[in-house]
Amino acid sequence: MAVPFRKVSNTRGRKRRTHYKISENVATTCPKCGEAVRPHRVCKNCGTYKGKTVVEKKEEE
């Protein structure tokens, strides 16, 4: 098994890791209610996915 000949310096390791960044969450709008929804997920507000009702929402009184 290969073993590194020398320790990688802190600067060199950090240079390599500069591109590992967290991307911000993407949101789209629900076509039915206009609520902000993450892609490929059921809308929490109206319960639809791809134009079809998936989850029946109880109406609050």
Long-range contacts (C-beta under 8 A, 24 or more apart in sequence): none
